[in-house]
Amino acid sequence: MNAIRKFALGGSLLALMATPALSTELVGAVQFDEDHAFTKALREFERVAGECSGGSLTFDLHLNSELGLEKDYFENMSQGIAVDYAIVSPSHMSTFSQKAPLMDMPFLFRDLDHWNAVMESDALEPLAQDVLEQANVRLIGYAGGGTRQLIVNKPVTNMEELEGLKMRVMGAPIQTNIFDAIHAAPSVIAYSEVYNAIQTGVIDAAENEAAGIQQMKFYEVGPHISLTAHAITVRPIAFSEATFERLTPEEQECVLKAGKAGGKLGRDVESSEDSEKLKMMEDKGWITTHEFTERDKLLELAEPVQRAYAEDLGATDVLENIQAVK
């Protein structure tokens, strides 16, 4: 038997193995278990890359935050240590790339079809290039698909009913600015306090994806879901550039191909799970969903704020690319 070296690039592990061919082990990380959409997306990435490479690429995916949190994964990939691939929220890239948070901007996508079309296009390429240059991390695919809606203690179906709505938003200033622009009354409240804040009348509404509504039981205090679809999540599959450069050209092509495949499966899984969870809660009588009849007006009011934000980030070209996708 021939002794041969096996490189675990992320973990910098060097071992002797009895195997007829050289293999490269890649280390991945995710905060969730096997049932989560992110894990399923990464498993698809592994499957496609493994098959494409003829087995020269192997994988060691650590689940349930074994290697820390997403911000840790991204920092490690940037440094070329410990983690080679992971799904990371754009907010955790902002320390390196000021353009990255554009992906999380409210009302960035006209609808789910537009979001999918953008993910399949090259519209985000200038942003990905900035992440590569600033963080030394390559974005190889785009998962995500959770759609954020308004969670309200009364029906909200049009601009008149939205006017002055006291609602909780996340801490990023763009969130407050956008919801100010659409005539709501946003305030920043800790996520853990949202349930009590609605229950006691401090606020009348919040916003979240179906999974969050279910997990936090927000339906008990905010049973009316206004289908504003004001945000559809983008969760890039990230890959360490230091690792990428160590691969053969053929393996690099396999990683790029697999990243797109993993992102596509992740989007399909998460977007379908999101709609299924909403339907399940409505079927159980926990929530009532309401179409927002003037969504075009929301997009119109949000656009100037979006443009100013994109200019501040130096990402006007990305915003225009996204808006141009049909």
Residue, then its C-alpha position, 0 to 999 in steps of 0.5 A: m500500500n502506498a502512503i500518501r498525504k491528505f491535506a485538510l486545508g481549513g484545519s491545516l491537518l496533515a496525515l498519512m493515508a493509505t489510498p491510491a489517489l491524492s484527496t483534498e479534504l475541505v472543512g465546512a461549518v454551519q450553525f444548524d442541524e441536518d434538517h436546516a435549509f443551509t445544511k441541505a444547501l451545503r450537502e448539495f455543494e459537497r455532493v456536486a463538487g465530490e462527483c465533479s472532482g472524481g472524489s479528489l475533493t472530500f468534505d468534513l462539515h461541522l454542524n450545530s455551531e461546533l466551529g462557532l458562529e457565522k461571523d467566526y466562519f467568515e473571519n476564518m475563511s478570510q484568514g485561510i484557517a479552520v473553515d473552507y466553506a460556509i453560508v454566511s449572512p451579508s451582515h457578517m461580511s460588512t467588517f470587510s466589505q461595506k457593499a455586502p449589506l446591500m443584499d439585505m436591504p428591504f424592498l430590494f426585490r420586486d417579488l420572489d420571481h425577481w429575487n430568483a432571477v437576480m440570483e441566477s444572473d450576474a447582477l451581484e458580481p460587483l459586490a462579490q468582487d468587492v468581497l473577494e478583494q476586501a476579505n479574500v473570500r469568494l462567493i460561489g453561490y446564493a442560498g436564502g429565500g426566507t420572506r419577511q412579512l409584517i406581524v400585526n395585531k390588526p389587519v394592515t392591507n393598504m397605505e392608510e392602515l400602514e400610516g403611523l404603524k408602531m413597529r419593531v425593526m432591526g438595528a441597522p439604520i437602513q431598516t429604520n429609514i426604509f420603514d420611515a419612508i413608507h410611513a410606518a413608525p419604526s423603533v429598534i427593540a431587542y428581538s427577545e422583547v418583541y412578544n411582550a412589546i406587542q402584547t403590552g401595546v408598546i408596538d403594534a407590529a414587527e416583521n419576520e420570516a415564517a420560521g421566526i413567527q412560528q419559533m417565537k410564537f409571535y402569532e399569539v400577539g400578532p395574528h394578522i400577517s400583512l404580506t408585504a414581502h419587504a425582504i427576501t433573504v440572500r445567504p451566500i455560500a462563501f469559500s476561502e480564497a486561500t483554499f481555492e488557490r491551492l486547488t487544481p484548475e479542475e477542482q476550482e471549476c468543480v467548486l464553482k459549479a457546486g456552489k451554484a448548485g448548492g445555492k439553487l437547492g438552498r433557495d428552493v428548500e427555504s422558499s418552499e419551507d417559508s410558504e409551507k410554514l405560513k400555510m400551516m399556521e393559517d390552516k391551524g387558525w393561528i394567523t390570518t394572512h392579508e394581501f397588501t394591495e398597494r405594494d407598488k406604492l411601497l416600492e416607490l416610496a422606498e426607492p429614493v432611500q435605497r438609492a441613497y444607501a447604495e450611494d453611501l455604500g459605493a454600490t449604485d451599480v449593484l442596485e441598478n443591476i438588480q433593478a434591471v433584471k426582468 
